[in-house]
Amino acid sequence: MNIQHKFNGGTLQINLIGELDESHAEFVRDNLDEIFRSRAIDEVIIDLSKLSFMDSTGIGVLIGRYKILNNRGIGLKIARPSRPVDKVLSLTGIYKIMPKIIQ
């Protein structure tokens, strides 16, 4: 699992690469929380185009990050999910709270 990020003004762009499952959840959770604290942000976009797999633990990671950001008034969007990840996220209804965008 690899996490890349960059700031563009108040927007934080995150790229998750690999598999987001139980074995990687704590690593992703801890790293994202640290990145969120590193600088003032207005919006977070998580690019999932290079995420090959996500299970329910990964969905929990996303929802947990959504709650943290939402409490701070920061929006979270999902960008370009890979086909298998998009299928899982669509089934959960997660796009109702974290809009899917195409960049």
Steps between C-alpha positions, in 0.01 A plus 500: 500500500630840402359843579595805299374850567538856384348833587351739247400805699243382751437174315675184610534237227565146627581197285456155652694231316469126563243323717302651784404208722537394862876453471551860381218685677696620803788625281260694275294635791805623691666656195187678380431640847858629519473661155169666600672657803804621305341802335176698475273349233162588352433187298639147463491300178596133527600348166429126492599434138797288611324319781457143382296367793297626795306302758265609778794603717608744229148641483520552876827690456336733247191555715714571805702760309177649365368545856822668616502739206125566511528603866757759388280623214727347234355326195620159381463376143593173330677531164533245222442177695625188326226275363503242786516771766224703331276194503549452876450869577188522283345204683559665837343833402809685616478746211203661676738646759827498302422607142677321216676735261679445172818706467 
